[in-house]
Amino acid sequence: MQEILAGPAGTFVFIVPMIVLFYFLMIRPQQQQMKRHKAMIEAVKRGDTVTLSNGMIGKVTRVENDEAMVEIAQGVNVRVIKSMIADVRNRTAVAANDAKA
């Protein structure tokens, strides 16, 4: 048994489980988190309360392809890139298709 673990095969025996462990502890959870964030961004509708990546909280007033109009104060609308939306706090969607609004 010691002869097998002494050569290049021994290195292989220890490296492969480390790579598998690294995948399941680091890479896979990050991929799943990215998928959940992408699905959340695609589901943003007018009327949703969102948190932006800089910490601002606002209400979505218009949704386009890659951008959204967010009201951060009464009468103050900012145009943001949808990927900068960190969280959707309250889902109260109004319309199914906001691109024409």
URHU-V112492 format. One record per run of one state. SS is the DSSP state (@ for helix, = for strand, . for the rest). FROM is the first residue (numbers start at 1). TO is the last residue. Records with the same first field share a line. If there is no record, write none. Layout:
SS: FROM-TO  FROM-TO
//
This chain:
.: 1-1  7-7  43-48  53-56  64-66  74-75  91-101
@: 2-6  8-42  82-84
=: 49-52  57-63  67-73  76-81  85-90
//
